[in-house]
Amino acid sequence: MDHICEAFPVERLAELAGVSLKSIARLFVRELSVTPREFVEGVRLDRARNLLEAPDQRSRPLPSTADLPAM
C-alpha cells in the first residue's frame, strides 16, 4: 500500500480483476464486508494513524489531505 495516496478508481480495479464494476463491488462486500471505497478509506486512515503514532515520524510533517485523490 505504498501508493495509497494515488488515485486508483474502482473501474481500474475491476478491469485488472477481469470483472464488471458491479461484480467487484459485490466481491468486496461478500469477502471483506465493506465497499471498495470503505476499504480504501480504512487503509488511508490506518496509514495516517500509524504515521501519527510512530515516534520517529512525529517531527516530520504528515501529508496533507489535499494529497489524497478524490474517490
N, C-alpha and C positions, 0 to 999 in steps of 0.2 A: 504494500500500500504506500509505496514511496511517492506516488504521483496522485495522491488523494485530492490535492487542490486543483488538479486539472479537470477540465470538463470531460465527461465520459457519458454521453447520452445513452439512455436505456435502449434506444434503437440500435446503437452500435453493439451493445452487449448481446442483443437478440440476434443481430446479424452474425456476430462471431460464434454464437452458440448454434446457429443454423435453425433458429425457431422464430416464430412470429412474436411481435411485441406483446400480444395477449398471452401467449404461452410463457414467455419469460416472466411476466408478472405473476401468473398462476404458479409457476415453479418456485419463485421466491416465497410466495405466501405459503405454499404447501411445505416446502423444505425448511424455511427459516422463520416462518410466522410473521414476516414483515414484507412490505413492498420494497422494490428496488430503491426507491427514494429514501425510505426509512432506514434501509441498510446503510446507504452512503452517509446519511446524516449521522447515524450512530458511529460509524467508523471515524468520521471527522470529529465528532465530539470526544471520542476516546483519545484520538491523537492530540487534540487540544488539552484534554485533561492530563495526559502523560507529559506534555510539554510544561504545563503549569506545575506539576508535581516533581519534575526532575530537578534535583538540586543544582546540577551543572548548567541547567537551562535558564535559571531564574534571572541571571544577569543579562541574558540575551533577549532582544525583543521578539515577541510572538508575531507570526504572520498576521496581518490584518484580515478582517473578514472580507475586505474588498478583494483579497487574493482568491477567494473561493468563487468558483463559477456558479452561474445560475443552474438550477437543476430542472 
